[in-house]
Amino acid sequence: MNGNGIIDAHIHMFPQDIVPRWGWYAAQDACFAEMTRQTPQSRVREAFSLPEETLALADAAGVDVMVAQGWYWREHDLCRRIPLFDWRYGEIS
């Protein structure tokens, strides 16, 4: 905690294999592909990081609190693939 009172009220939780397998996830869910595809013409500024990296980036930016959200997968099977994760304790499901 930096004591700045900065809250990032919108971060997403993704599985750790999202970067190496982005193409697979994108092929399963067109909305995910559209919203996270990075091209020179897109306005997407998403970054994927592991929990430890996310916490380090938040600390460096002076963020005290982050509100983590899941992704709104269209396919139920994708929802089930993503484990519940508590960064304090690790995977919990």
Buried (B, 14 or more C-beta within 10 A) or exposed (E): EEEEEEEBEEBEBBBBEBEEEBEEBBEBBEEBBEBBEEEEEEEEEEEBBEBEEBBEBBEEEEBBEBEBEEBEBEEEEBEEEBEEBEEEEEEEE
